[in-house]
Amino acid sequence: MLKFFIKLKLNSIIEKNSTKKIKRFLSWNDISSMAIIIQFDEKLNKNNLDKFIEKTGKYVEIFYIETNNKQATFGDWNCFTKKDLTFLKLPKSETILSLKTKQFDIVINTCNDNLFATALNNYLTSPFKCGPSDTYKDTDLIIYKKESLDLPLYLNDISAYLKMIKN
């Protein structure tokens, strides 16, 4: 029953934010800043991810969802812990305000069926959003993600598709 109310609230958030958004596809060369949303159970090798980020030559911010923890794991990432959750397990208003001040060329949501990640994806300001599914109709580019694929390989797939876009 609670999950029903969470999805109802999330749909309301998405509907409100989608009316303001103009969809526009960007090529890899047109992107200078990226936000990447990752959840704690992702196959994550921070060293490999840092190498991928460095190789892109772009400004990248990581939004790491670890809502089962009381304390943040990484000091150089935007980590979301239990303190950032509401009763419905969505971002608190303070978290939302901090997200709305950030502007990115692209937001990449790497999470499959994570409601908190979906909310983050909608609160981050960007003309172009990418992810593994479009369950909530909030993604412009859908790149399917195999469970066995580690994060840097998935991000390389996304960058390969973005390099194919011609403007």
C-alpha positions, -999 to 999 in steps of 0.1 A, spaced: 0 0 0 28 24 9 46 17 -25 13 28 -42 14 62 -25 52 66 -32 46 59 -69 16 83 -69 37 111 -54 66 103 -78 42 105 -108 30 139 -95 66 151 -92 74 139 -128 43 154 -142 50 188 -126 86 188 -139 79 175 -174 57 204 -183 88 227 -179 111 206 -199 119 208 -236 134 176 -249 166 180 -268 192 154 -278 228 164 -274 259 149 -290 289 139 -268 308 169 -280 281 193 -269 281 180 -233 304 198 -209 287 188 -175 272 155 -164 254 142 -134 256 104 -128 231 88 -103 244 55 -88 229 33 -62 248 14 -34 243 -21 -48 258 -12 -82 289 -32 -92 312 -3 -84 350 0 -86 356 36 -77 391 36 -92 377 25 -126 349 51 -124 374 78 -115 395 68 -146 364 70 -168 355 104 -155 390 117 -160 391 103 -195 359 122 -205 374 156 -198 340 168 -187 327 182 -154 310 152 -136 292 151 -103 283 117 -88 250 113 -69 254 81 -48 223 66 -32 230 46 -1 198 51 19 205 20 40 235 38 56 236 64 83 269 79 71 282 88 37 308 64 22 325 88 -1 335 124 8 340 136 -28 305 125 -41 270 137 -33 259 108 -10 223 104 1 218 85 33 189 77 57 189 114 68 179 125 33 147 103 32 111 113 39 86 89 53 77 79 17 115 72 11 118 101 -13 142 131 -10 135 156 18 128 192 9 163 204 19 178 178 -5 154 190 -32 164 226 -28 201 217 -30 195 197 -62 175 224 -80 205 248 -78 226 225 -99 225 227 -137 239 199 -160 239 192 -198 230 156 -191 218 135 -162 226 98 -164 205 76 -141 222 42 -138 196 28 -114 170 2 -123 136 8 -106 149 29 -77 123 55 -67 147 77 -49 169 78 -80 139 86 -102 131 115 -79 167 128 -81 166 124 -119 136 147 -120 149 173 -95 182 178 -113 180 204 -140 191 192 -174 177 194 -210 187 158 -216 182 127 -194 195 92 -200 188 59 -182 182 22 -184 144 24 -186 115 48 -191 91 34 -165 81 69 -154 84 86 -188 112 109 -176 141 97 -198 150 110 -232 175 83 -242 171 47 -230 202 25 -230 194 -10 -217 217 -21 -189 227 -57 -184 229 -67 -147 264 -82 -153 278 -50 -168 299 -29 -145 294 8 -143 323 21 -164 314 -2 -192 277 9 -191 289 46 -191 312 38 -221 281 24 -239 262 56 -232 291 78 -244 293 56 -276 256 62 -283 260 99 -276 289 102 -300 266 88 -328 242 118 -323 248 145 -349 235 180 -344 
